[in-house]
Amino acid sequence: MAFTPFDFNEAINQRRDHAADGLRHGSPVVGVSCKEGLAILTVRRSQRKVFEIYDRLIYSAIGNQSDIEAVRLGAVDLAAREGFERSPDDVTAQRLVGFSLSPALKNVFRDQFRAPSVIRAMFGELGDQPGDDMLFILNYDGEFSLHSGRAAVAGSPEAEDAMLREMEGLDAVPQLDAALALALRAWGAGVAALQRRFADGDEDEGGTAAGGALEDALRDELSHANVEIGILERQVARDARFRLLTADETASLTAPYRVVSTLSAEDGEEER
């Protein structure tokens, strides 16, 4: 039986819908450059989501865990081999994403005999100065884009737009605390937008998330999940630039959205 261009386009659309449906429930990811370095923030319930790829490279993603891990391992292997065979200075996000990972994902996406990858990834590269930092977003179909200063990954374009709008007030080169506070609010804006987008099948009409909806989303999610923040530090005495912020370091960031029990002593006695 002949395979027409219409059949091919229909198959591509079906694969695109399949991948998009798999991304809709992913916890958004926010990347932000600041004076102290380059940070990626997300919220997770179980498995870790932010990783070091190489000395100046950081990675996170949403999608199927197997695809997220496959891309991570592929990136780590490519970076290590590039650094060994050529030079550590040759290991860049541009080379990894543009010349290796993107073509591989494109091949998988167009191969009708293989399941499409379900992933939308963020790669960050730390520069010597904040203006040199780069953030790449890599899609399941191999398409990628370069961003400067801040970037967002979520399960719908509307959610990503809401996240970026929430960060519009961020200084060009913010301090780490200010950058993370606004990044967390941007994450909440993304979740609120996703909830509106997929509630009863209604389309999100855009616009910045209302403050109440944003804060409600943060309070609800942080009641059973934890903020995860990885940072590539610009000025460090140790060899490794990457580290994950500890719970103590993120406590003040999440405190405004944590639900605190207000039971009185008498209430407690009644409960017993």
C-alpha positions in Angstrom: 0.0 0.0 0.0 1.3 3.4 -0.9 2.4 5.8 1.8 1.3 9.3 0.9 2.6 12.7 2.3 -0.8 13.1 4.0 -0.2 9.8 5.9 3.2 11.0 6.9 2.0 14.4 8.2 -0.9 12.7 10.0 1.5 10.3 11.7 3.8 13.2 12.7 0.8 15.1 14.2 -0.2 12.0 16.1 3.3 11.6 17.5 3.4 15.3 18.4 0.0 14.9 20.3 1.3 11.9 22.1 4.4 13.7 23.3 2.5 16.8 24.3 0.1 14.7 26.3 2.9 13.1 28.1 4.4 16.5 29.1 1.3 18.1 30.4 1.8 16.7 34.0 5.5 17.4 34.3 6.7 19.7 37.1 7.8 23.0 35.4 11.5 23.9 35.3 12.9 27.5 35.7 16.4 28.5 34.7 17.8 31.8 35.9 21.2 33.6 35.7 22.4 35.7 38.6 25.4 37.3 40.0 26.5 34.2 41.9 26.0 31.8 39.1 23.4 29.9 37.0 20.5 28.1 38.8 17.8 25.7 37.8 14.7 25.4 40.1 11.9 22.9 40.1 9.7 21.0 42.5 9.8 17.3 42.9 7.9 14.6 44.8 10.3 11.7 44.4 13.1 11.4 41.9 15.8 13.9 41.5 15.4 16.4 38.6 18.4 18.6 38.4 21.8 17.3 37.4 25.4 18.3 36.5 26.5 17.3 33.0 30.0 18.7 33.0 32.0 21.4 34.8 30.0 24.3 33.5 26.9 22.4 32.3 23.6 21.8 34.2 20.5 19.9 33.1 16.8 19.3 34.0 13.8 18.1 32.0 10.1 17.1 32.1 8.6 14.0 30.4 9.0 10.3 30.7 11.6 9.4 33.3 13.3 6.9 30.9 13.7 9.5 28.2 15.0 12.1 30.7 17.6 9.6 32.0 18.6 8.5 28.4 19.2 12.1 27.4 21.1 12.8 30.6 23.4 9.8 30.2 23.9 10.6 26.6 24.9 14.1 27.4 27.3 13.0 30.2 28.9 10.5 27.9 29.3 13.0 25.0 30.7 15.6 27.3 33.2 13.3 28.9 34.4 12.0 25.5 34.6 15.5 24.0 36.6 16.7 27.0 39.0 13.7 26.8 39.5 13.6 23.1 39.6 17.4 22.5 39.6 19.8 25.4 37.4 20.7 28.4 36.9 24.1 26.7 35.3 22.3 23.7 32.6 20.9 25.9 29.7 23.4 25.4 26.0 23.3 25.5 25.8 24.4 21.9 27.9 21.4 20.7 26.0 18.9 22.9 22.5 20.2 22.0 23.0 21.4 18.5 25.3 18.8 17.0 24.5 15.6 19.0 21.3 15.5 21.0 19.1 17.5 18.6 19.8 15.3 15.5 19.3 12.1 17.6 15.9 13.3 18.9 14.9 14.3 15.4 15.7 10.9 14.0 13.7 9.2 16.8 10.7 11.5 16.3 10.5 10.9 12.5 11.1 7.1 12.7 7.6 5.6 12.4 8.8 2.3 13.8 10.0 3.8 17.1 8.1 5.4 20.0 8.8 9.1 20.1 10.7 10.5 23.0 8.6 12.4 25.6 10.9 15.1 26.9 11.4 18.8 27.0 14.8 19.6 28.5 16.8 22.6 29.7 20.6 22.8 29.5 22.4 25.6 31.1 26.0 26.7 30.5 27.8 28.9 33.0 29.9 31.8 31.6 32.6 33.8 33.2 30.2 36.7 33.5 26.4 36.7 33.9 26.0 38.0 30.4 27.8 35.0 29.0 25.4 32.4 30.6 23.3 30.4 28.1 20.2 28.4 28.5 19.1 26.0 25.8 15.6 24.4 25.6 15.5 21.1 23.7 12.2 19.6 22.5 11.2 16.0 21.9 11.2 16.6 18.2 14.8 17.8 18.2 14.0 21.5 17.9 16.0 23.7 20.3 16.2 27.4 21.2 18.8 29.6 23.0 17.8 31.9 25.9 19.7 34.4 27.9 19.2 35.3 31.5 16.1 33.2 32.1 14.2 30.3 30.6 11.2 28.1 31.4 10.0 24.6 30.6 6.5 23.4 31.2 3.8 21.2 29.8 2.2 23.8 27.6 3.3 27.0 25.7 0.8 29.0 27.7 2.4 27.9 31.0 5.9 28.8 29.8 4.6 32.2 28.7 3.1 32.8 32.1 6.4 31.8 33.8 8.4 34.2 31.7 6.0 37.0 32.3 6.3 36.4 36.1 10.0 37.0 35.8 9.8 40.2 33.7 10.4 42.3 36.8 13.7 40.5 37.6 16.9 42.7 37.5 19.2 42.2 34.6 21.8 40.7 37.0 19.9 39.8 40.2 21.3 38.5 43.4 20.8 34.8 44.0 18.1 35.2 46.7 16.0 37.5 44.6 16.4 35.3 41.5 15.3 32.2 43.3 12.3 33.9 45.0 11.0 35.1 41.6 11.9 31.7 40.0 9.7 29.9 42.6 6.9 32.3 41.8 7.4 31.7 38.1 7.2 27.9 38.8 3.9 28.6 40.6 2.6 30.6 37.7 3.4 27.7 35.4 1.5 25.3 37.5 -1.5 27.6 37.9 -1.5 28.1 34.1 -1.4 24.3 33.5 -4.3 23.9 35.9 -6.4 26.4 34.0 -5.3 25.0 30.6 -6.4 21.5 31.3 -9.3 22.0 33.8 -12.4 20.5 32.1 -10.5 20.7 28.7 -10.7 24.6 28.7 -8.1 26.6 26.9 -6.0 29.0 28.8 -6.6 32.5 27.5 -3.1 33.7 28.6 -2.2 36.5 31.0 -0.2 36.4 34.1 -1.5 34.0 36.7 -3.6 35.8 39.4 -1.7 36.1 42.6 -4.2 34.0 44.5 -4.1 31.2 42.0 -0.3 31.3 41.9 0.1 31.2 45.7 -2.6 28.6 46.1 -0.7 26.4 43.6 2.5 26.9 45.5 0.9 26.1 48.9 -0.8 23.0 47.5 2.3 21.6 45.8 4.8 22.4 48.6 2.5 20.5 51.1 3.6 17.2 49.6 6.7 18.1 47.4 10.1 19.7 47.8 11.9 22.5 46.0 15.0 21.3 44.2 17.6 23.8 43.2 20.9 23.1 41.4 23.4 25.9 40.9 26.7 26.3 39.0 28.6 28.7 41.1 30.7 31.4 39.4 33.3 32.0 42.0 34.3 28.9 44.0 37.5 27.7 45.7 36.7 24.0 45.1 37.0 22.2 41.7 33.3 21.4 41.3 31.1 24.3 40.5 27.8 22.4 40.7 25.9 21.8 43.9 22.4 21.2 45.1 21.0 23.6 47.7 20.2 22.0 51.0 16.9 22.0 52.7 18.2 24.6 55.2 19.2 26.9 52.3 15.7 26.7 50.7 13.7 26.9 54.0 13.4 30.7 53.9 12.5 30.6 50.2 9.5 28.2 50.7 8.4 29.4 54.2 5.8 31.9 52.9 4.0 29.0 51.1 4.3 26.3 53.8 1.1 25.5 55.6 1.7 25.7 59.4 -0.6 23.9 61.9 -2.4 26.4 64.1 -3.9 23.9 66.5 -4.0 25.2 70.1 -2.9 23.2 73.1 -6.5 22.6 73.9 -7.2 21.4 70.4 -4.3 19.0 70.7 -5.7 17.6 73.9 -9.1 17.0 72.3 -7.4 15.2 69.4 -5.7 12.8 71.8 
